[in-house]
Amino acid sequence: MRFHREQFLELLLFGSCERQMFCELFGPLVGLDKEWREQGATPEELDMTGFDWDYVPYVECGGQTGLLGAPVTIYEDAETLVQRDALGRTLELCKATATVPLPLDFPVKTADDWLRFKPLFEFSEERIDWRAVETARERQREGVLVVGRIPGGWDIARELMGEEVAATAYYEQPELMHDILNTIGSTAVRVFERVTETLTIDQLFVHEDLAGKSGPLVGPKQVREFIKPYYRRVWNLLSNRGTRLFNLDSDGNLTAVIEPFLECGVNAMHPMEPAAGMDIVAVRKQYGSRLALLGGIDKHVLRRSKEEIRRELEYKMQPLMQQGGTVFGLDHRIPNGTPLENYRYYVTLGRELLGLPPLDGRGKGWGRMGF
């Protein structure tokens, strides 16, 4: 089912909602389609529309706050794609296993290095596509969610420096970290000041991916000292101009930094990864209506027994979690090795537990919800 933007906002903000939302956040991993085809999947199941997933269509707001310019391909064959981006980094993608290219090098190690690239992150008029802003206004009137994006407070440092240098820079080069975040914060504010003169942004989105199974790569102190001033500058502006959701995307175990991020203005998080120790029921019990949650269902359980799938869903879809503020879905892409029969069972059982009608073949809903 397609959700109207107001339905989505009401659900995530614990307002009035007619029904719960059951979605596929990201879709299948590379290669799963071949496995399912051999197991008799229909074309509609392979393109995900056959499961009639809930979704909200979204459109970009027309303002660009991060690095400008698309990567340029320098080599490609059947197995590998190699690109170079505006920072001069070499990016490599293994087509058989991945959808996102990984950088092989990083240009910034010192403040002097950063000064060479700083102009790429400063404000310029080309950051605003007024035609896209007008398109967003038109589509918003049709019920489409308008999304504005900012670079992650951790993620931008990782992209510039790599994880090791970025993590130590909080201690060894704090002035550099503050300057990076002050620069991108100033740019985001100037972009959104202009855009929101004529358009209300529904959701502010930030990609961080700052945690693993053992916890986050930045602690509460770093979030409050470095990231919070940046986030608050942007969120204070947008929330005063009607933006209602601030959605943070990070894999891994975020337990130690949930409270500091709430102080930053964040009020939604995904995908809440169980394999890293995230439990959406425990998070809901602790934070209540302060934090909306998307995802949270263990993707790995789909490769186990139907009894284990039932236990996972009955726990995650318990009545407490059906009172708003939750978009039920897997915690990331559907993993390879997931039997099609198990996935069908997961969809059928989930709909039953949420009181949704059985699939009848007429609904064809599907839209990536991982933003």
N, C-alpha and C positions, 0 to 999 in steps of 0.2 A: 504494500500500500504506500502510496505517495503521501507524505505528511506535508501539510501547509507549514510555512515558516512559523506562524503563530502557534500551531499545534506543537511543533518541536520546541519552541521556546517555553511554552507553558509546561510541557512535560519536564524539561531539564531544570526549570526553575521552581519545581514543586508546586505549580499552580494547578488549575483544573485540566484534566486530561481524560478524554473519552476512553482511551485504551492504552495498553503498554506498547512499547516499540521493540520489535525483534528484528535484528538486522545482521548483515554480514559486513563487518567494518572494512576489510581490505581485499577479500577474495582469495583465490587459491594461489599456492606457491607455483613457481615455474615447474612444469612437468606433471602436475596432478591431472591435467586435462587428458593426457595420454593414458594414465592409469584408469581414469574413469571411463574413457571411451572403450577400453578393452573390457570393462565391466558392464557395458550396456547402457551408458548414460545417453540420455536424449540430447539433441542440440540445445534445448532450452536449459537443461541442467548444466551443460558445459559452459554456457554463457551466464549462468546463475539466475536468469529470469524465471526458470521453471520452479524455483522455490518461493517465488512471490515475496521477496524480502521487503520489509519496511525500509524507507529511505526518505531523506529530505533533499531535494535538489538544491544546489548552491551555486553561487556565482561570485567571482572575485570582484572586489570593490572598485578596482581601477587604479589604485595607488600602489606603487612598488616601493618597499622600504628596505629591501636587502641589496645584495650584489646585482648590478645590472648586467645584462648580456648572457646569452645562451652559450654553452660550451660548443666548441668547434671540433668536428670529427677529424682525427688525423690518421686513423687506421681502423679498418673494419673487415672482418671475415665472418664465416658462419658461426664461429665460436666466441669471438672476442670483439669488443668495441673499445677503442682508445680515443679519448677526447682531451682537449685542453681548454680550461676555462679562463675567465677574465683575470684571475689571480696568477695565471701561468702554471697552475697545477696540472699534472697529468692524471687523468681519471681513467680507470679501467673497469670494464663490465664483463663478467663471464656470463654469456647469454643462457647457458644451460642451467644455471642455478640462481641467478639474481636478476633484480629489476632496477637496482640503483647502483651506479658506478661508484667505486671507491677511489679516493685520492691516494696517489703513490708518493706524494711529496707535499711539503707545507712551506709557504714562503716567509712566515713571520717567526722570528726567534727573539728579537729585541725591539725596543721602542723605535730605533732608526728604521728597521724593516717595516714596521707598521706605518710610519710616516709616508713611505712610498706608496702604500695602498690606501691610505686614509681617504684621498679624494674620491675613490670608487664608492665610498659609503656615505658621502656627504650629499646634501640636498641639491637637486637640480630639477628644472621644470619637466624634463623628460621622464621623471618618475611618475607623472600623472597622465594617464590616458583618458582624456575627457570623454571620448567616444565610449570607452568601457564603463566609465562612471554612469553615463546616461543609459547604457544597456542594463547596468545593474539596477538602476531606478525602475526601469520598465519591468524587469523580471521580478523585482521585489513586489510590485503591485500584483503580480500573478502568483504570489505565494512562495517565491524562491528565496532562500536564505542568503543574505549578503555577508561575505567573509572578508575581513582584513587580516593581513599577516604581518608579523614582525620577526626578525631573526631571534633565535634563542640566545638568552644571556650567557649560557654555557656553550651552546651549539656554535655560535659565531666564533668564539675563541678556539674551539676544537677544529673548526674548518680552517682557520688561519694558521694554527700552530701545531695541530695534532694533540692528542689527549695528554701525553706526558708533559709537554712544555706548558700547555694550558693549565693543567692541574697545579703545577708548581708555581706558575706566574702569579697566582693569588698571594703567595708568600714572598716571592723573590722580586716580582715586578708589579706591585699593586697599582702604581700610577699608570702603567700601560693598560691594565685591565679596566681601570676607571675611564681612561680616555677612549678606549674602544666602545664601551657601553654608553658613554656620554655622547659619542658621535652618532651611533646608530639610534639612540633615543631622540636626539635632536632632529634627525632626519625623519623618523617615524612621526613625531609630533607635527612637523611642518607639512608632511604629506597628508596626514589625517585631518589637520586643521582645514586644509583646502578641500579635501574630498567631502568632509561632513558638513560643509556649507550647503550642500544640495542633496546629500544622501545619508541616511542612517545606516551605519554598519551594525548588523545583528550580532555577529560573533567575531571577537578578536581571537586569533589562533597563533600559537607559538609551538614550534617543534624544538624539543630539547634533547631527547634520548640521552639522559645524563646518568643512567643507573644500570647496574648489572644485578646478578643474583645476590651479591654480597652487600649491595647498597649503592647509594649515589656517589658519583665522583666529586661532587661538591657538597659540603655539609651545611647545616643551618646557618652557621656564622657567615659563610661565603654568600649564601642566598640573600641574607639580610643586608650585608654590607655592600655587595656589588650588584646583585641582580635586582633587588627590591627597588632601589631608586629609579632604575631604568624602567621596570615594569610599571611602577606607580605613575611615572610621568605620562606614559601612554594611556594607561587605564583611566586615570583621573580625567583626562581629556575626553576619551570616548564614552565613558559611562555618563559623564555630564551631558553628552550629546545623544544619548539614547541607546548605546550599546549595552546589551544585557548579559551576554555570555563571554567568558574569558576561558578558553579551552587550551589546556596544556597537553601535549603529546609526548610521552616518554615511556619506553620499555623499562624493565627492571624493577627493583624494589625501591619505592619512593617513601617508605614509611617515615624515615627520619626527617624528610623535608616537606611533608604535606602541610604542616602548620605554617612554616615560613612562606610557602607559596600562597596559601590562603591570605596571609597578610599582604602579599603582593597584589591581590585582587583576583587571582585565579579562582574560578568557581565551578570548573568542570575539568575532569582528567580522563584520559584514555591511553592505552588499552587495558591497564590494570592486570598485569601478567601473573597468573597463579604460579607458574614454574619458578618465578623469582620471589615467591612468598607473599604476593598481594592477594588479599581476600576481600572482595567487595562487600560482603556482609559485615565483616569486622570493621571496615572503613566506614560503612554507613552507620553502624552502631556508635562509633566514636565521633563522627563529624556531622551526622544528621543532615539537615537541609543546607548546610554550608557548602556542600560539595556534591555536584552531579557526577555520575560515573557512566562511562561508555565501555562496553566490552566485559571483561572479567570472567568469562567462561573458558575453562581450560581447553585449549585447542588439542592438547595431547591426549585428552580422555577419549577423543573420537577414534583413536586407533586401538582402544581397549574394548572391553565387553559392553553390551547394551546395559547390563546391570550397573556398571560404573558410570555410564552416560546418564542413566536415570538418577543415580545418587547425586551427581554433580548438578544436574538441572533442578532437582527438587530442593537442594540446598540454596543454590544461587537465585532461584525464582520463588523463594518463599514469600509469604504475604508482606513481610517487612519491606522487601525490595520492590514490591508492586504498588507503592504509594507515591510514585513520581520520582523524578531525579535519576532514573536509570534507563539506559538504552542497552538492552540485553544483546550480547553478541560474543563471538570468540575474541580472545585476547590478541589475536593477530592473524596472519594469513593461515588458511587451511593447510596443514602440513602434508607433505607427500607421505604415502602409506596409509592415508585415511580411506577405509573401504567406503565405496559409494553407498552400500546398504546401511552402514553406521551413520553416514551423514543424513540420509533420508530419515532414519529413525530419530536422529537429533532434531531435525526440523519438525517432524510430526509431533514428537513429545513436547518440545518447547512450545509450540502453538497450543497444544492441549493444556499445558500447565498455566499458560497465560490467558486462557479462555478465548483464544482466537479461533475462527472457523477453520475446518480442515482445508487443505489445498484442493481445489476443484479443477485446476488446469486453465481457468480463465484469467486469473491474476498473473501479471508478468512483471512484478516489481523487482527492481535491483538498481542500486546506485551506491558507489563507494562512499562509505561513511567515515573513513579515516581522515578525511579532509586533506 
